Amino acid sequence: MTGDSAGGASARTGSRGGDEETEPDYRFSLANERTFLAYIRTSLALLAGGVVLEQLIPPFGIRGSRSALSIVLLCLAGVVAGSSYLRWRQTERALRLQLPLPAARLPLLLGVGLLLTSVAVLVLVVLKVTA
């Protein structure tokens, strides 16, 4: 293995179909890992929010709404955790094979999921206050 002066990358032949695999600059691998860990923290926060919503928040005016919102948060936590690993693996592979980075769909999923959840909570709180 020879070091590359620009980024510390070294070339080696991959075992899959003759694709040339290179060791990426460690800074990119570490940034990819930090992104994965940030998504995992987000997933843990969603998980905690779902548990708190179900166990500690008083019921809303509509029966079952608290449990439904809690389930949405818990499912979103699971999807984020699983998707973050897949994203990490795809990005690491792209870095090693010097391919374009995969499209990031996880931020859109998180944004839409949290927007819909927050609108639902807002509606339920307003309904409870006005009742």
C-alpha positions in Angstrom: 0.0 0.0 0.0 1.3 3.4 -0.9 0.2 6.6 0.7 -1.2 9.4 -1.3 0.2 12.8 -0.3 -3.1 14.7 -1.0 -5.3 12.7 1.4 -3.5 9.8 2.8 -5.5 7.3 0.6 -3.9 4.1 -0.5 -5.0 1.9 -3.4 -5.7 -1.8 -3.2 -7.6 -4.2 -5.4 -11.0 -5.1 -4.3 -12.1 -8.8 -4.2 -15.5 -8.0 -5.8 -15.5 -8.4 -9.5 -12.2 -6.6 -10.0 -13.5 -3.3 -8.8 -10.6 -1.1 -7.6 -11.2 -0.3 -4.0 -9.2 2.5 -2.3 -8.8 3.3 1.3 -10.6 6.7 1.6 -9.2 9.6 3.4 -9.8 8.9 7.1 -11.5 12.3 7.6 -14.3 11.3 5.2 -14.8 8.0 6.9 -14.9 9.7 10.3 -17.3 12.3 9.0 -19.5 9.5 7.7 -19.4 7.8 11.1 -20.3 11.0 12.9 -23.3 11.5 10.6 -24.4 7.9 11.4 -24.0 8.6 15.1 -26.0 11.8 14.8 -28.9 9.9 13.2 -28.7 7.3 16.0 -28.9 10.1 18.6 -32.0 11.4 16.7 -33.5 7.9 16.7 -32.9 7.6 20.5 -34.6 11.0 21.1 -37.6 9.9 19.0 -37.7 6.7 21.0 -37.6 8.6 24.3 -40.3 11.0 23.0 -42.6 8.1 22.1 -42.2 6.5 25.5 -42.6 9.8 27.4 -45.7 10.6 25.3 -47.3 7.3 26.2 -46.3 7.1 29.8 -46.1 10.7 31.2 -48.3 13.0 29.2 -52.0 13.2 30.2 -54.5 11.9 27.6 -55.7 14.2 24.9 -59.4 14.8 24.2 -59.6 12.1 21.5 -59.4 8.5 22.7 -56.3 6.6 21.5 -54.6 9.7 20.0 -51.8 9.7 22.6 -51.0 6.0 21.8 -51.2 6.6 18.1 -48.8 9.5 18.2 -46.5 7.5 20.5 -46.5 4.6 18.0 -45.7 7.1 15.1 -42.7 8.4 17.0 -41.5 4.8 17.9 -41.9 3.7 14.3 -40.0 6.8 13.1 -37.2 6.0 15.6 -36.9 2.5 14.2 -36.9 3.7 10.5 -34.3 6.3 11.3 -32.0 3.8 13.1 -32.3 1.3 10.3 -32.0 3.8 7.5 -29.0 5.5 9.1 -27.0 2.2 9.0 -27.9 1.6 5.4 -26.9 5.2 4.6 -23.6 4.8 6.4 -22.8 1.5 4.6 -23.8 3.0 1.1 -21.6 6.1 1.7 -18.7 4.0 3.0 -18.9 1.8 -0.1 -19.1 4.9 -2.4 -16.0 6.4 -0.7 -14.0 3.2 -1.1 -15.0 2.6 -4.7 -14.7 6.3 -5.6 -18.3 6.5 -6.7 -20.8 9.4 -6.4 -22.3 9.6 -2.9 -25.8 8.3 -2.6 -28.7 10.6 -2.4 -29.7 11.6 1.1 -33.4 10.8 1.6 -33.3 10.4 5.4 -33.4 14.2 6.2 -36.6 14.4 4.1 -38.2 11.5 5.9 -37.3 12.9 9.3 -38.6 16.4 8.3 -41.9 15.2 7.0 -42.4 12.7 9.8 -41.7 15.3 12.5 -43.8 18.0 10.7 -46.8 15.7 10.5 -46.4 14.6 14.1 -46.1 18.2 15.4 -49.2 19.3 13.4 -51.1 16.4 14.9 -50.0 17.3 18.4 -50.8 20.9 17.9 -54.3 20.0 16.7 -54.9 17.7 19.7 -53.7 20.4 22.1 -55.9 23.0 20.6 -58.9 20.7 20.7 -58.2 19.9 24.3 -57.9 23.5 25.3 -61.1 24.6 23.5 -63.1 21.7 24.9 
